[in-house]
Every structure is written in C-alpha cells, then in structure tokens.
Amino acid sequence: MSALELRDLHVVADGHHAVDGVDLVVGEGERWGLIGASGAGKSLTAGAVAGLLPAAAHATGSIRVGDTELVGADEDVLRTVRGRAVTLVAQDSATALHPLVPVGRQVAAPLRRLHGLTRRAATTRAEDLLADVGLSDGTARVRPPQLSGGQRQRVALAAALACGAGLLVADEPTAALDPTVARDLLAQLDRSLRQHEQALLLVTHDLTALNAVCDHVAVLDHGRVVERGTVHDLLTDPQHERTRALVDAARSLVPRTLPA
Ligand SMILES: Nc1ncnc2c1ncn2[C@@H]1O[C@H](COP(=O)(O)OP(=O)(O)OP(=O)(O)O)[C@@H](O)[C@H]1O
C-alpha cells in the first residue's frame, strides 16, 4: 500500500482553480519534494493531504492516505487521520505551541492521546524525541518563549514525529530559519524519517533542502505537475522550462567568485 495517492486532485480556493488535476503516488517510506513558483498550488496540495484546507478551499478527485479516502470524508474521519496517518509541519508550526506549557509536555501530549502511553512513558519518549531533533537535556522543562525560533521549530518537528504517522507533510519547515539552523534541522529530519520509516511530502522553494532530504520530486506549475523524477535527474537535467528556471535561479545564487 502507498503512503499517499493523489488521483486527479483539484482544489478551488475562493473561485480560483489553484490545483488542476494532480496525480502523485508516494510509496511507503519514500520522500517526495513538491517545488514550483509562488502560487503554483503547493501549499493547497499539502493542506489537502493533511486534511487542513482553508475554509474557502474545496478539494475534488481522490486523496488516499494509507487506505483512507480524504476527499468527501467527514470531520470525524479527518480527525482520526490527522496525527495518526498524516502529520503537518508548517513554516509557522512553532507558533502553535502553547507559550505557558513546558515543551516536553507538548511533545508528550500526542504520545498519550494517540498511542495511549502512560504519563511516565510519554515523558521519557518525548525527551528522546527532543534529543533526536538536536535539543539538549533539560529542554523538555522549558517553555517556548525561553527558546530561540530555531529551537521552537525543532520542538514542533519533535511533536510531529511523536504522532508516528506514516506520512509527514512539511510545508516550508525551514523557511523562517537561518541557513545553518535550517541545515541542521533538515539533517535531523532526514535521520528521524529513516529511523521512524516515515514517508515525506516536502513543499519547498529551497533546492538545497530538497536535495538534503528527498529522493523524488514533482514540479507544479499553475496547479499541474509538469515534471517529476528523481531529485538527481531533475537537478542535473531538467526538462521542463519551469524546472529549468527554478534550477537556474538556484545556481545563480552562487557568487561567481566561488570556485565552481
Ligand atoms: N485561502 C485561500 N483563498 C483564496 N485563494 C487562495 C487561498 N490559498 C491560496 N490561494 C490561491 O491559490 C493559489 C495557490 O496557492 P498556494 O498557497 O497553494 O501556492 P504555493 O505554490 O504554495 O505558493 P507559495 O510558494 O507562494 O507559498 C494562489 O493563487 C493563491 O493566491
């Protein structure tokens, strides 16, 4: 069974046909990137997969996460799928942390709610997950405002990993971080995905991030997949003009004074 199957997915947001017939299959444990220009429909696709579309948006077609169909599913089904089968980490996930609750308790919460762990077992597991994302001993006891933005985003990632879903959807999870913190977080994401055998759908503008964690990539343009393949093939031999434009733009960021 695949982790995710999109068949002829359409999303209309406020009358705008933003996702226009996307087909995509993510096998168990596969890591797919979704790239494309601003407004191409990446976030709405990710939101639809996570069962978290804005109120103004409506999906048709088919989204199967594991063996559950999300299109047309009622709120009870979506509630069961969120967290258990699919988890979203967004650029602003850290803002969803409660400012007054120690972060260890916030990472432990899904372990108790979704997996029925005892308080003691969830506390220990939460400490392990915080260590997995590179946070030091003692972080579990501090509250979000006492941490840097990068540390808070790591906590949000640990909380997402705590859900243990087969599919992690990450929408620009490092966009608000400085490049070194972003690189570390991606390395930890890579290790954690491997350890927990989770599949990934990563929305990103950053081809370095794509290259760091994904094996496959789909390029969206005006709501359609215009090219797909391995990350290596797309970055070294892009076929579609939109992919070439994205790759050329990334290459042009390297200062000419640096050796090639
Ligand atoms: N809640 C909404 N209501 C109305 N239109 C929306 C909404 N969300 C997105 N759109 C529109 O749908 C289109 C696709 O948006 P989406 O956020 O999926 O693009 P994106 O590829 O993720 O872009 P970016 O890289 O800039 O985040 C855009 O034209 C956007 O303006």
The ligand as an SDF file (V2000), in Angstrom:
LIG
                    3D

 31 33  0  0  0  0  0  0  0  0999 V2000
   -7.3060   30.6210    1.3530 N   0  0  0  0  0  0  0  0  0  0  0  0
   -7.2350   30.9730    0.0800 C   0  0  0  0  0  0  0  0  0  0  0  0
   -8.2180   31.6660   -0.5070 N   0  0  0  0  0  0  0  0  0  0  0  0
   -8.1410   32.0450   -1.7880 C   0  0  0  0  0  0  0  0  0  0  0  0
   -7.1150   31.7700   -2.6080 N   0  0  0  0  0  0  0  0  0  0  0  0
   -6.1090   31.0860   -2.0970 C   0  0  0  0  0  0  0  0  0  0  0  0
   -6.1020   30.6510   -0.7300 C   0  0  0  0  0  0  0  0  0  0  0  0
   -4.9460   29.9910   -0.5210 N   0  0  0  0  0  0  0  0  0  0  0  0
   -4.2800   30.0290   -1.6950 C   0  0  0  0  0  0  0  0  0  0  0  0
   -4.9740   30.6750   -2.6360 N   0  0  0  0  0  0  0  0  0  0  0  0
   -4.5580   30.9110   -4.0270 C   0  0  0  0  0  0  0  0  0  0  0  0
   -4.3120   29.6530   -4.6420 O   0  0  0  0  0  0  0  0  0  0  0  0
   -3.1250   29.7040   -5.4190 C   0  0  0  0  0  0  0  0  0  0  0  0
   -2.1630   28.6410   -4.9400 C   0  0  0  0  0  0  0  0  0  0  0  0
   -1.7800   28.9660   -3.6050 O   0  0  0  0  0  0  0  0  0  0  0  0
   -0.7210   28.0960   -2.8040 P   0  0  0  0  0  0  0  0  0  0  0  0
   -0.6000   28.7540   -1.4620 O   0  0  0  0  0  0  0  0  0  0  0  0
   -1.0750   26.6820   -2.8460 O   0  0  0  0  0  0  0  0  0  0  0  0
    0.5910   28.3630   -3.6810 O   0  0  0  0  0  0  0  0  0  0  0  0
    2.0850   27.9570   -3.3820 P   0  0  0  0  0  0  0  0  0  0  0  0
    2.5870   27.2500   -4.5830 O   0  0  0  0  0  0  0  0  0  0  0  0
    2.1860   27.2440   -2.0820 O   0  0  0  0  0  0  0  0  0  0  0  0
    2.7690   29.3870   -3.2730 O   0  0  0  0  0  0  0  0  0  0  0  0
    3.9180   29.9220   -2.2820 P   0  0  0  0  0  0  0  0  0  0  0  0
    5.1570   29.2490   -2.7550 O   0  0  0  0  0  0  0  0  0  0  0  0
    3.9390   31.3970   -2.5590 O   0  0  0  0  0  0  0  0  0  0  0  0
    3.5300   29.5770   -0.8850 O   0  0  0  0  0  0  0  0  0  0  0  0
   -2.5790   31.1260   -5.2970 C   0  0  0  0  0  0  0  0  0  0  0  0
   -3.0050   31.8430   -6.4330 O   0  0  0  0  0  0  0  0  0  0  0  0
   -3.2280   31.6550   -4.0610 C   0  0  0  0  0  0  0  0  0  0  0  0
   -3.4270   33.0440   -4.1480 O   0  0  0  0  0  0  0  0  0  0  0  0
  1  2  1  0
  2  3  1  0
  2  7  2  0
  3  4  2  0
  4  5  1  0
  5  6  2  0
  6  7  1  0
  6 10  1  0
  7  8  1  0
  8  9  2  0
  9 10  1  0
 10 11  1  0
 11 12  1  0
 11 30  1  0
 12 13  1  0
 13 14  1  0
 13 28  1  0
 14 15  1  0
 15 16  1  0
 16 17  2  0
 16 18  1  0
 16 19  1  0
 19 20  1  0
 20 21  2  0
 20 22  1  0
 20 23  1  0
 23 24  1  0
 24 25  2  0
 24 26  1  0
 24 27  1  0
 28 29  1  0
 28 30  1  0
 30 31  1  0
M  END
$$$$
